[in-house]
Amino acid sequence: MLTDEKFYKTLIDVLKFLNNNNSKNSKNKQTMQAFIDGAMTYLERTFTQNVKQKRKIVVLVEWLMEQRALMSSNQKVAVYRFAGEETEAIEASEANEATGVVDVEVFKRSEQMDATEEELNLFKQITRDFKSGNQLSAVAMGITLMKKFPAGKRALLVEEQIIESYLGTKANGTSKLKQQLFERMLEGNSTTIIRWGKRLFEKLRYHESLNLLEQIIDKYNGNGPKELVEASYYAGVAAFYVGQYDIAKKYLNVSATKSAGSVNEQSVRSWYWLAMTALHQKKYQIAKGHFERLLQIPHSDEYETNAIYWRWRSLQQLRMKEQADRAVKSLMHRFPLSYYALKARMEMNGNIREGSLSSENLWRLRSLLSNKQNFIKAKLLLTESENRAWKRFWLLLRLGWYEEAQSELAILPTATASSMQAIYAKLWSLAHHHAKAIEFINRLWSRDASFMRWDLMRVAFPMDFNEAIVDEASNQQLDPLLIYALIRQESAYMPAAKSAKGALGLMQILPATGEELLGSSSKTGSIVEKLLTPSLNIKAGSAYVAQLLKKYDGNISLTLAAYNAGIGRIQRWKNERNLHLSTVNQTQEADHSNPFDEMWIDELPWKETQSYVKGILRNQLIYNLVISLLPMEEKKSAGSGFLFE
């Protein structure tokens, strides 16, 4: 009998021989496919029995990936899955179905050899029960399979089937069945229950997540597996979201302190949610202490702005004026263009409404800008070819051939000095590649605040497509500066921008949404063509913003959150939290006498959406500053005359 070593070597030698000797004729192709089956069998056995032979597995998988043209359809599916290419595996499987090729359940075939008859029979019965709708029986047998055969892939598959079955039960309105499923799930092992709890949390099912996790945490009373610390974190945040602050504090204290030995992301997040819990309970001294602790922990950068800001608000509530003044100055110095720093700047030195855009408030924002308005000078040493590119750039710019000008600009040497970065930002802006210009400005301002000046502010906050923005804002009764701010955040004024999710154009509209807003008539071009046309994209985006504002009673922040995260997710999150519009600011012009009304933004479960909402609110404030410094004729063309006259 061949040992693993000899089998592996023989297999590779034979496969290479076949591959190098016209393996594309039908006879050799069949032989090749037979040997690929042999390679798969070896791969499965080696992977199951000896995971230390990692290099062999990597080499064999790489080789198999190169032989895709010679494989049968089902072999392709199997190899893709071993290579971790799940998307390609699904596509290959779907292609089999589309062409009438039967998928012989690669998963079952590849693992048949390492499963006992009992496990196979259990798995088959579970599959039949789920298909026939007998969920209780399927879950009960699934728990049995997971306990008896915890290391197999079938256990993981059944675990996923059970939670999907439970998640799907809510829509059916069968509360008794859901409760019975929940009770059966509690019979699983602790690790599985914790994973189910996390899954419910991620699906915004906070009450159910808390209920499930509490059962397992209380069962072990702090003396169970290490996963209980993670379970305590999710239980704590879930309790926070449903307003059970004392329970939240109890569990978050566990996850903050027990994982603090090796400071990690979980302990950092725990301290953040403990601080936010204290704010909700109006225990400002405790909140202040938690925020201070958070700021001292390594790797807490992502919470730094929030922590400084809410620590400042806590100090205000404690009437600790000197400390509060130092805290807000630190905020404005370290993060001068953040939303919170701009709000703070407008509040300083006077009893002025936070949200107002009075001349006094705008003057406070103007103080951000450097007094240096002289020309920026720098030396740029160019080779002969770079010098030709420089000349072509200016010629193409004069002709209005912006994309071609951008290509020439890309040839120029890398900018390292601050002055050169400022010049490059202006050049990219002239060539209408605002994303590049903003990238240069952000990098420059992060290292040298003296370049925070009026001319570069105009570069960093462009106002292209004035006419379309002003017209559509007027049609939808919107502040045009909100549209400018949103476009900067969504696409940086790049009309051809495309996201990974398929959103298109300046305001990043999904084709399905675009069809609803613009119509689907093919006579005026495809929906993709329409959304890549600036005027039509702005028309669709403005209409969508207006719809959301109406839905959320004029609440700008909530409108922006839904624009980014989706209406469905925001609605589910609001419902779980029982969050009412009365608890959040209604419009930019409202009297925001209570800054704590905006806390919910920093409690959104999606960091991207938190940053997105505050980013656009920040942009809107800065566009007000930019507008205030424009000559009157430019103000009117930018659609702001009604704001300032």
C-alpha positions in Angstrom: 0.0 0.0 0.0 1.3 3.5 -0.9 2.1 5.8 1.9 0.9 9.3 1.8 4.3 10.6 0.8 4.6 8.1 -2.2 1.0 8.5 -3.2 1.4 12.3 -3.3 4.7 12.1 -5.3 3.3 9.5 -7.7 0.1 11.5 -8.2 1.8 14.7 -9.0 4.3 13.0 -11.4 1.4 11.3 -13.3 -0.7 14.5 -13.4 2.2 16.5 -14.8 2.9 13.9 -17.4 -0.7 13.9 -18.6 -0.8 17.6 -18.5 2.3 17.9 -20.7 1.2 15.2 -23.2 -1.8 16.5 -25.1 -4.3 16.0 -22.4 -7.0 17.9 -24.3 -7.9 15.0 -26.5 -11.0 13.1 -25.3 -9.2 9.9 -24.1 -6.5 11.8 -22.2 -9.0 14.2 -20.8 -11.0 11.4 -19.3 -7.8 10.0 -17.8 -7.0 13.4 -16.5 -10.4 13.8 -14.8 -9.9 10.4 -13.2 -6.6 11.5 -11.8 -8.1 14.8 -10.6 -10.6 12.7 -8.7 -7.6 10.9 -7.2 -6.0 14.2 -6.3 -9.2 15.3 -4.6 -9.5 12.1 -2.6 -5.9 12.5 -1.4 -6.5 16.2 -0.7 -9.6 15.4 1.4 -7.8 12.6 3.3 -4.7 14.7 4.0 -6.8 17.7 5.0 -8.9 15.7 7.4 -6.1 13.6 9.0 -3.1 15.8 9.0 -3.6 19.5 8.7 0.1 20.1 9.4 0.9 19.1 5.8 -0.2 22.6 4.8 2.4 23.2 2.1 1.4 20.0 0.3 -2.2 21.1 0.4 -1.4 24.5 -0.9 0.7 23.1 -3.8 -1.9 20.6 -4.8 -4.8 23.1 -4.7 -2.7 25.6 -6.8 -2.0 22.9 -9.3 -5.7 21.8 -9.4 -6.8 25.4 -9.9 -4.6 25.5 -13.1 -6.4 22.5 -14.5 -9.9 24.0 -14.5 -10.3 23.7 -18.3 -9.9 19.9 -18.1 -12.3 19.3 -15.2 -15.8 18.1 -15.1 -18.4 20.5 -13.9 -18.7 19.0 -10.4 -14.9 18.8 -10.1 -14.8 22.5 -10.6 -17.3 23.1 -7.8 -15.3 20.9 -5.4 -11.9 22.5 -6.3 -13.2 26.0 -6.0 -14.5 25.2 -2.5 -11.2 23.7 -1.4 -9.5 26.8 -2.7 -11.8 29.0 -0.6 -13.4 30.5 -3.7 -17.0 30.2 -2.5 -18.4 32.7 -5.0 -16.9 30.9 -7.9 -18.1 27.5 -6.5 -21.7 28.9 -6.4 -21.4 30.2 -9.9 -20.0 26.9 -11.2 -22.8 25.1 -9.4 -25.4 27.4 -10.9 -23.9 26.9 -14.3 -24.4 23.2 -13.9 -28.0 23.7 -13.2 -28.5 26.1 -16.1 -26.9 23.6 -18.6 -28.8 20.6 -17.2 -25.8 19.0 -15.5 -26.8 17.4 -12.2 -24.8 18.4 -9.2 -24.2 15.2 -7.4 -23.8 17.0 -4.1 -20.0 17.4 -4.0 -20.2 18.0 -0.3 -21.6 14.6 0.4 -19.4 12.8 -2.1 -16.2 14.4 -0.8 -16.9 13.6 2.9 -18.7 10.2 2.5 -15.4 8.4 3.3 -14.8 10.2 6.7 -18.4 10.0 8.1 -19.9 7.1 10.0 -23.2 5.6 8.9 -25.0 7.1 11.9 -23.8 10.6 11.0 -24.9 10.2 7.3 -28.3 8.9 8.3 -28.9 11.7 10.8 -27.8 14.3 8.2 -30.1 12.8 5.6 -33.1 12.8 8.0 -32.4 16.4 9.1 -32.3 17.5 5.4 -35.6 15.8 4.7 -37.2 17.3 7.8 -36.2 20.8 6.9 -37.4 20.4 3.3 -40.8 19.0 4.6 -41.2 21.9 7.1 -40.8 19.7 10.2 -38.5 22.2 11.9 -38.8 21.0 15.5 -37.7 17.4 14.5 -34.9 18.8 12.3 -33.6 21.0 15.1 -33.8 18.2 17.7 -31.8 15.8 15.5 -29.5 18.7 14.5 -28.6 19.2 18.1 -27.9 15.5 18.4 -25.7 15.4 15.4 -23.7 18.5 16.6 -23.1 16.9 20.0 -22.1 13.5 18.6 -20.0 14.7 15.7 -18.9 18.2 16.6 -15.8 18.2 14.4 -17.5 17.4 11.1 -18.5 19.9 8.4 -22.0 18.6 8.6 -22.2 19.9 12.2 -21.4 23.4 10.9 -23.9 23.1 8.1 -26.7 22.0 10.5 -25.8 24.8 12.8 -26.4 27.3 10.0 -29.6 25.6 8.9 -31.0 25.8 12.5 -30.4 29.5 12.9 -31.7 30.2 9.4 -34.8 28.3 10.3 -35.3 30.3 13.4 -34.7 33.6 11.7 -37.3 32.7 9.0 -39.9 31.8 11.7 -40.5 35.4 12.7 -42.1 36.3 9.3 -44.6 33.5 9.7 -46.1 34.9 12.8 -46.0 31.5 14.6 -44.9 32.6 18.0 -45.5 29.2 19.6 -43.3 27.5 17.1 -40.6 30.1 17.5 -40.6 29.6 21.3 -40.3 25.9 20.8 -37.4 26.3 18.4 -35.8 28.6 20.9 -36.1 26.1 23.7 -34.6 23.3 21.5 -31.7 25.6 20.5 -30.8 26.0 24.2 -30.0 22.3 24.2 -27.0 23.0 22.0 -23.4 23.3 23.3 -22.3 26.7 24.7 -20.1 27.6 21.7 -22.9 27.0 19.2 -25.4 29.0 21.3 -23.0 31.9 21.5 -22.6 31.9 17.7 -26.3 31.9 17.3 -26.6 34.8 19.8 -24.1 36.8 17.7 -26.0 36.0 14.5 -29.2 37.3 16.0 -27.3 40.4 17.1 -26.0 41.0 13.6 -29.5 40.6 12.3 -30.6 43.4 14.7 -32.7 41.0 16.7 -31.4 42.4 20.0 -34.2 41.1 22.4 -33.8 37.6 21.1 -30.0 37.8 21.1 -30.0 39.0 24.7 -32.4 36.3 25.8 -30.3 33.5 24.2 -26.9 34.8 25.4 -28.2 35.4 29.0 -29.3 31.8 29.2 -25.8 30.5 28.5 -24.0 33.2 30.6 -26.1 32.5 33.6 -25.7 28.8 33.2 -22.0 29.0 33.7 -22.0 31.9 36.2 -18.7 33.2 34.9 -16.8 29.9 35.1 -17.4 28.6 31.6 -15.5 28.7 28.3 -13.5 31.7 27.2 -16.2 32.5 24.6 -18.4 33.7 27.5 -16.4 37.0 27.6 -17.4 37.6 24.0 -20.9 36.5 24.8 -21.0 39.1 27.6 -20.0 41.8 25.2 -22.8 41.0 22.7 -25.3 40.6 25.5 -24.2 44.0 27.0 -24.6 45.9 23.7 -27.9 44.1 23.0 -29.2 45.1 26.4 -28.0 48.7 25.7 -30.0 48.8 22.5 -33.2 47.7 24.1 -32.8 50.2 26.9 -31.9 47.7 29.8 -29.0 49.8 30.9 -28.3 48.1 34.3 -28.1 44.7 32.5 -25.9 46.3 29.8 -23.5 47.6 32.5 -23.4 44.2 34.2 -22.3 42.3 31.0 -20.1 45.1 29.6 -18.1 45.3 32.8 -17.3 41.6 32.4 -16.1 41.9 28.8 -14.2 45.1 29.6 -12.3 43.8 32.6 -11.9 40.1 31.7 -10.4 40.8 28.3 -8.3 43.7 29.5 -5.2 41.5 30.2 -4.4 41.6 26.5 -6.0 44.8 25.4 -8.0 44.0 22.2 -10.7 45.4 20.1 -13.4 43.9 22.3 -12.2 45.5 25.5 -11.9 48.9 23.7 -15.5 48.6 22.4 -16.7 47.5 25.9 -15.4 50.6 27.5 -17.0 52.7 24.8 -20.4 51.2 25.4 -20.0 51.4 29.2 -19.4 55.2 28.7 -22.5 55.6 26.4 -24.6 53.6 28.9 -23.6 56.0 31.7 -24.6 58.9 29.5 -28.0 57.5 29.0 -28.4 57.0 32.7 -27.2 60.7 33.2 -24.3 59.5 35.4 -21.9 62.0 33.9 -19.1 61.5 36.4 -19.0 57.8 35.6 -19.2 58.5 31.8 -16.3 61.0 32.1 -14.2 58.3 33.8 -15.0 55.7 31.2 -14.2 58.1 28.3 -10.9 59.0 30.0 -10.1 55.3 30.4 -10.9 54.7 26.8 -8.6 57.5 25.6 -5.7 55.9 27.5 -6.2 52.4 26.0 -4.0 51.5 23.1 -5.7 50.9 19.7 -8.7 53.1 20.6 -8.1 55.5 17.7 -11.5 54.9 16.1 -13.3 56.1 19.2 -11.0 59.1 19.9 -13.1 61.9 18.4 -16.3 60.5 20.0 -14.7 60.0 23.4 -13.2 63.6 23.5 -16.5 65.1 22.4 -18.7 63.2 24.8 -16.2 63.7 27.7 -16.5 67.4 27.0 -20.3 67.2 27.1 -20.1 65.2 30.4 -17.8 67.9 31.9 -20.3 70.6 30.8 -23.1 68.7 32.7 -20.8 68.4 35.8 -20.2 72.2 35.5 -16.5 71.7 35.5 -15.8 74.7 33.3 -12.0 74.8 33.2 -11.7 71.1 32.3 -14.5 71.5 29.8 -12.7 74.4 28.1 -9.5 72.4 27.9 -11.3 69.4 26.5 -13.1 71.4 23.8 -9.8 73.2 22.8 -8.2 69.8 22.5 -11.0 68.6 20.2 -10.8 71.7 18.0 -7.0 71.5 17.8 -6.7 67.8 17.1 -9.7 67.3 14.8 -10.4 70.9 13.5 -12.6 69.8 10.5 -14.6 67.1 12.3 -18.3 67.6 12.7 -18.1 67.8 16.4 -15.2 70.3 16.4 -17.1 72.6 14.0 -20.2 72.4 16.2 -18.1 73.2 19.2 -16.4 76.1 17.5 -19.8 77.6 16.7 -20.9 77.3 20.3 -17.9 79.0 21.8 -17.9 82.6 23.1 -21.6 83.3 23.3 -25.0 82.0 23.9 -25.7 81.0 20.3 -27.9 78.3 18.9 -25.8 75.3 17.8 -27.4 74.9 14.5 -27.8 78.5 13.4 -25.9 79.8 10.5 -25.7 83.4 11.7 -22.9 85.7 10.6 -21.3 85.3 14.1 -21.2 81.6 13.8 -19.8 81.7 10.3 -17.2 84.1 11.5 -16.1 81.6 14.1 -15.8 79.0 11.3 -13.7 81.4 9.2 -11.2 81.6 12.0 -10.2 78.1 11.0 -8.6 79.4 7.9 -4.9 80.5 7.7 -4.3 84.2 7.0 -1.7 83.2 4.5 -3.3 83.7 1.1 -0.1 84.3 -0.9 0.9 82.2 -3.9 2.2 78.7 -3.1 5.7 78.2 -4.6 7.6 75.0 -5.2 10.4 73.7 -7.4 9.6 70.7 -9.6 12.5 69.0 -11.3 11.3 67.3 -14.5 12.9 64.9 -16.9 12.5 65.6 -20.6 9.5 63.2 -21.0 7.9 64.7 -17.8 8.3 68.2 -19.2 6.5 67.2 -22.3 3.7 65.8 -20.2 3.6 69.0 -18.3 3.1 71.0 -21.5 0.5 68.6 -22.8 -1.4 68.9 -19.5 -1.9 72.6 -19.9 -2.8 72.4 -23.6 -5.4 69.7 -22.9 -6.7 71.7 -20.0 -7.3 74.7 -22.2 -9.1 72.5 -24.7 -11.4 71.1 -22.0 -10.1 67.6 -22.5 -10.0 66.8 -18.8 -9.6 63.0 -18.8 -6.7 63.3 -21.2 -5.2 66.0 -19.0 -5.5 63.7 -16.0 -3.4 61.1 -17.8 -0.6 63.6 -18.4 -0.7 64.7 -14.8 -0.3 61.1 -13.6 3.1 61.1 -15.4 4.6 63.8 -13.2 6.9 62.8 -10.3 5.4 62.1 -6.8 4.9 65.1 -4.6 6.6 64.9 -1.2 6.9 68.5 0.1 3.8 70.1 1.5 3.9 72.9 -1.0 4.1 70.5 -3.9 1.1 68.5 -2.5 -0.9 71.7 -2.4 0.0 72.5 -6.0 -0.9 69.0 -7.1 -4.2 69.2 -5.4 -5.0 72.4 -7.3 -3.9 70.8 -10.6 -6.1 67.7 -10.1 -8.9 70.0 -9.2 -8.4 72.0 -12.5 -8.5 68.7 -14.3 -11.8 67.9 -12.6 -10.5 64.8 -10.8 -11.8 66.0 -7.4 -11.2 62.7 -5.7 -7.5 63.0 -6.3 -7.5 66.6 -5.3 -9.3 65.8 -2.0 -6.9 63.0 -1.3 -3.9 65.3 -1.6 -5.6 68.0 0.6 -6.5 65.5 3.3 -2.9 64.2 3.4 -1.6 67.7 3.5 -3.9 69.0 6.2 -3.2 66.0 8.4 0.5 66.9 8.5 0.5 70.7 8.2 -2.4 72.8 9.5 -0.9 76.0 8.1 -2.2 75.0 4.7 -5.8 75.1 5.9 -6.5 78.2 3.8 -9.3 79.6 1.7 -8.0 78.7 -1.7 -7.4 75.1 -0.7 -10.7 74.9 1.1 -12.3 75.6 -2.3 -10.3 72.8 -3.8 -11.3 70.4 -1.0 -15.0 71.3 -1.2 -15.8 71.6 -4.9 -19.1 72.9 -6.2 -19.4 71.5 -9.7 -22.7 71.0 -11.5 -24.2 74.2 -9.9 -27.1 74.6 -12.3 -28.4 71.0 -11.9 -28.0 71.0 -8.2 -29.7 74.4 -7.7 -32.6 73.5 -10.0 -33.3 70.1 -8.5 -32.9 71.4 -4.9 -35.4 74.1 -5.8 -37.8 71.5 -7.3 -37.6 69.3 -4.2 -37.5 72.2 -1.7 -34.1 71.1 -0.4 -31.1 73.1 0.8 -28.7 72.9 -2.2 -25.8 72.8 0.2 -27.1 69.5 1.5 -26.8 68.1 -2.0 -23.3 69.5 -2.5 -22.4 67.9 0.8 -23.9 64.5 -0.1 -22.2 64.4 -3.5 -18.8 65.1 -2.0 -19.3 62.2 0.5 -20.7 59.8 -2.0 -18.5 60.3 -5.1 -16.2 63.2 -4.6 -17.9 64.8 -7.7 -16.8 61.9 -10.0 -19.7 61.4 -12.5 -18.6 57.9 -13.5 -18.2 56.6 -9.9 -19.3 53.0 -9.4 -19.5 51.2 -6.0 -18.9 47.6 -5.3 -22.6 47.2 -4.7 -23.5 48.7 -8.1 -24.4 52.2 -7.1 -23.7 54.7 -9.8 -22.9 58.3 -10.5 -22.6 61.5 -8.4 -25.1 60.5 -5.8 -24.5 56.8 -6.0 -28.0 55.6 -6.9 -28.7 51.8 -7.4 -30.2 51.0 -10.8 -33.4 49.6 -9.2 -33.9 52.8 -7.2 -33.0 54.9 -10.3 -35.7 53.1 -12.4 -38.3 54.0 -9.7 -37.3 57.6 -9.7 -36.5 58.2 -13.4 -38.7 55.5 -15.1 -37.4 52.6 -17.1 -38.2 53.7 -20.7 -35.5 52.4 -23.0 -36.3 55.2 -25.5 -34.2 57.6 -23.4 -31.4 55.2 -22.8 -30.6 52.5 -20.3 -30.9 53.2 -16.6 -27.1 52.9 -16.3 -26.6 55.5 -18.9 -29.1 57.8 -17.2 -27.4 57.4 -13.8 -24.0 58.2 -15.3 -25.4 61.4 -16.7 -24.8 64.1 -14.0 -28.1 66.0 -14.5 -30.2 62.9 -14.3 -28.3 61.4 -11.4 -28.8 64.6 -9.4 -32.5 64.6 -10.4 -32.9 61.1 -9.1 -30.7 61.6 -6.0 -32.5 64.8 -5.0 -35.9 63.2 -5.4 -34.8 60.3 -3.2 -33.5 62.6 -0.5 -36.8 64.5 -0.6 -38.7 61.2 -0.2 -36.6 60.1 2.8 -37.0 63.5 4.4 -40.7 63.3 4.1 -40.6 59.7 5.5 -38.6 60.8 8.5 -40.4 64.0 9.2 -37.7 66.3 8.1 -35.0 64.6 10.1 -31.8 65.2 8.1 -29.5 62.9 10.2 -32.0 60.0 10.0 -32.5 60.6 6.2 -28.7 60.4 5.7 -28.5 57.2 7.7 -31.2 55.6 5.6 -29.6 56.8 2.4 -26.4 55.0 3.4 -27.5 51.9 5.3 -30.9 51.4 3.6 -34.4 52.1 4.8 -35.1 48.5 5.9 -32.1 48.2 8.1 -32.7 51.7 9.7 -36.3 50.8 10.3 -35.5 47.5 12.0 -32.9 49.2 14.2 -35.3 52.0 15.2 -38.0 49.4 16.0 -35.7 47.3 18.1 -34.5 50.3 20.0 -38.0 51.9 20.2 -36.3 55.1 19.0 -38.7 57.9 18.4 -38.1 61.0 16.2 -38.7 63.2 19.2 -35.4 62.0 20.5 -33.4 63.4 17.6 -32.9 66.8 15.9 -35.4 67.5 13.2 -33.7 69.9 10.9 -30.4 71.7 10.5 -32.2 74.9 11.4 -33.7 73.5 14.7 -32.6 74.8 18.0 -30.3 72.0 19.1 -30.3 73.1 22.8 -29.7 69.5 23.8 -26.6 68.0 22.2 -27.5 64.6 23.6 -30.3 64.4 21.1 -27.6 63.3 18.6 -26.2 60.5 20.6 -28.0 57.9 18.5 -25.7 58.7 15.6 -22.7 57.4 17.5 -24.7 54.3 18.6 -25.5 53.1 15.1 -24.3 49.5 14.6 -22.5 50.4 11.4 -19.3 52.5 11.8 -19.5 53.4 8.1 -22.9 54.9 8.6 -21.8 56.8 11.7 -19.0 58.4 9.7 -21.2 59.0 6.7 -23.9 60.9 8.6 -21.4 63.1 10.5 -19.3 63.5 7.3 -22.2 65.0 5.4 -23.3 67.2 8.3 -19.7 68.4 8.5 -19.6 69.0 4.7 -22.8 71.1 4.9 -21.4 73.3 7.6 -18.2 73.9 5.6 -20.1 74.6 2.4 -21.9 77.3 4.4 -18.5 78.7 5.3 -17.4 78.5 1.7 -20.6 80.2 0.4 -20.3 82.9 3.0 -16.8 83.9 1.6 -17.9 83.9 -2.0 -18.7 87.1 -3.9 -22.5 87.7 -4.2 -22.7 86.7 -7.8 -21.1 83.3 -7.0 -23.3 82.8 -4.0 -26.4 83.2 -6.2 -25.0 80.8 -8.8 -24.4 78.2 -6.1 -28.0 78.5 -5.0 -27.4 80.1 -1.7 -28.9 83.5 -2.2 -32.0 82.6 -0.3 -29.9 81.7 2.7 -28.0 84.9 3.0 -30.3 87.7 1.6 
